[in-house]
């Protein structure tokens, strides 16, 4: 067990932690578009149920004005 712990510690030391990238704040400038529908075409590997779930997520993430 002690050997496993030493190996973990060595691995942690060998991969330095990355600092998060500094990004500019998101501004809501620019044109806005009303989205009336989302179509998924030729998605043969995505079941109808998954397509519907995906559309719901997309609809919820869009800012609706109507």
Residue pairs with C-beta under 8 A, 6 or more apart in sequence:
32 63
32 65
34 64
34 65
34 66
35 62
38 55
38 58
38 59
40 46
40 51
40 54
40 55
43 51
46 54
